[in-house]
Amino acid sequence: MATGIKIFADAGPGLELIKKAEGLSLAPYQDDAGIWTIGYGHAHMLYGKPISADTPHITLDAAESLLRSDVRARVEQLNQWMSINNFQLNHNQFGALVSFIFNFDIQRFRKSTLANQILAFKDGRDKEEYRKAITAQFMRWIYIMDPNSGRMYESKGLKNRREMEAELYFLPPVKETADAPDAPDAPDALSTALPDLASIMNQQKDLTAKLKQVEDTLTDLIITQRSIREALNRL
């Protein structure tokens, strides 16, 4: 591996982007391209067998485990791409591209104009020009082939995903721990979070009370139903 290139252990914010873009299904389904999928966009094979309509449902834990494994493979591939090309991405850029290759695979990315445009960036290049060029390349990857007609069409889902990836790619990364605020600033963040926590707890109490009301209503209905049955049996 090339000296000086920082290798990432995970996809950072790209993981949540993938989860949001892929969605979750514990049952097998065919995506827009007709590919059998399950969990968070896990395609083709499941535990050594092809995914199909007959594939059993999986648990949430299994879906999370599959996602971690799938993302880990893409992280390794993208780290290798950075090292081979001696090109450093920040964590947000890395996460955006992990999401991209999760969707389209590393081989297509390596050969893409998107990858070439990224590698062409130089410190002296106009950043706004660079942003427009990279965003335009992301937005080229929004088409899917209809499995029935064989025609390409624009996918709203892919369009939204590419927009999120481009936005993440140019989002300034969070400062490293060494540059983090001093300890005295921490209580401010905590005090900001506490009202939200209190609000969530109150909402939970309200939901619990409502569930109790529903349970009581169901109990009354069951008792009434039994009484009706007993009355009918006596006729």
N, C-alpha and C positions, 0 to 999 in steps of 0.2 A: 504494500500500500504506500501511497505517496506520503512523504514527510510533511507534517504541518496541517494535514486535513483532519478536521474534527469529525469523528465518527459518532453517529447518534444511536442510542440504545432503543429508541422508540419513535413513534410518528408524531409525538407531541400533540398539538391541537388538531392534527390531521385525523386522529382516531375518532374524535367526536364528529368531525365533518363526514367521515365515512359512514358512521352509524346513522347520522341524520339523512344522508343521501340515499343509502341503501334501504333503510327501514328494517324492521324486524318481522320475520314470519317463522313461527315454529313448525309450520306445515309446509310441505313442498309446493312450489308454484313455478310457473313459466314466466320469465321476465319478458320485457317488450320485444326482445330478440328471439324469444321462443326457447331460451335456455333454462333447463330445470335448475332451480335454486332453492336454498333453504337458509334459515338464520339471517345473518347480516350479509346477504349477497354471496354466500358460499355456493359455488356452482360446480356442476358436472358430477363429482364423486363425493360420496359420504361413507366413511369407514370402509373403503375399498370396493364399494358398490355404486353403480351409476344412480344418480338421483332421478326419481320418477314419481308419478302420481301415487305409486304404491309405497313410497318411502315413509316409514313411520314418523310421527311428529317427534320433535326433539324438545328438550327442556331449555329454559333460559340459560342455565349454567352451561349447557352444551353449546348453545349459540355463542355465548361469550368466549368460550374456550376455542371454538373454531375461528372466531374473528381474531383473537390474539395470535393464533397460529398463522392465519392468512396474512395478517399485517406484518408479523415478524419476518416472514419470507420477503415481503416487499421492502421492508426496512433494510434488510441485508443486501438486496439487489441494488437499491439506490445508494447505499454506502459504497458499494463496489464501483458504481458508475462515477461517483464523486472522486474516488481514489484514482481510478483509471484516467480520468480527465483532469486530475489535479485541480478541481474546482470546488470551492467551499460554498455551501448553502447555509443560510441560517435556519433555525429550527422551524420557523413558520413556512419558509420556502420548501424545506424538506417535507413537512407534513402535507403541504398542498400537492406536492408531486407524488408522495406515497398514495394519496387518494386517487390521483390520476392513473397511476400504474395499477392500482387495485382494480380499476375500472377497465383499463385497456392493455395491461401487461407491459413488462419492461422492454421486450423486444421492439414493440411498436414505438415506445417512447424513445429508445436509443436512435431509431432511424428517422424520427420526426423533425420537422422544422422547428417545433417548440424547443426541443433539446438543443438544436444548433443555435437558435437565437439566445438561449440561456448562456451557452458557452461563449457566445460572441460578446457578452457584456464585458466592458472594461471600465475601470474606475472613472475615467475621463469622459465617458459617454453621457449624453444628456439623459437624466433619469426619467423625465416625462416621456421622452421618445422611446426609451426602453420599456416603460410601463405599457404604453400603447401597443408596442410590438409584441410583447409577451401575452398581454390580454387577448389580442387578436388571434394569436396562435392557440390559446386555450379554447377560444370560441369556435375554432374550426372543428372541434371534436364534439359535436352535438347531434350527430346523425346516427340513425339506427336503420338496419335493413329489415323491412317487413318480412317475417318468415313465410308468409303466404304468397305475397306478390313478388318478393325479391327486390322491391324498390326501396330506395333510401328516403327517409323522411326525418324532419327535425323533431327531436324529442324534447318536450318541455322539461322533463326530469333531468336530462343531460345538460340542457341549457342552464338550468338553475344550479346544477352541480359545478359546471365550469365557472360560472360567475362567483360561486363561493370559493372555489380553488384559487381563482385569480385574485380575489379580495384577500384571502389568507396569504398568498404569495407575497403581496406587497404590504402586508400589515407589519409595522415595526415590531421586532421580537421583544419579549419581556427581558429586562436586564438580568444578567447573571446574578447569582447569590452575592458575589463580592460587591456588586453595585446596588444591592437592595437597601431600602431605607433603614436607618438605625432603629434599634429596639424601641425607643420612646414613641415612635410613630405607630407601633403595632396596636395599642389600645384604641386608636381612632378607627382602624379597620374593624376591630372587634365590636366596638360600640355601634358601628354602622350595621354590622351583620346581626346583632342581637335583636333589634326590632323585627327583622325578617323572620328570625327563628321563633319569636313569640307569636307572630302572626300565623306561622305554619302550625304551631302547637294548638292555637285557638281553633284553626280550621279543622284540625284533626279531632278536637273535642266535639265540634259541631257535627262532623261526619259520624262519630261514634254514637252520639245522641240520636241522630236520624236513623242509623242502622238499628238501634234499639227499638225505635218506634216501628220500623218495618217488621222486626222480629215479633213484637207484641201483636201487630195487626195480623201477621200470618198465623200466630198461635190462636187468636180469636176466630179466624176463619176455619182453622182445623177443628176447633171445638164445635163451632156451628155446624160444620159438615157432618161431624159424628152424631150430633143431636138429630139432624135431619134423617140420617141413615137409621138411627134407632127408632125414630117415629115411624118411618116407612116400614120397618120390619114388624112393628106392632100392628100395622093395618091388616 
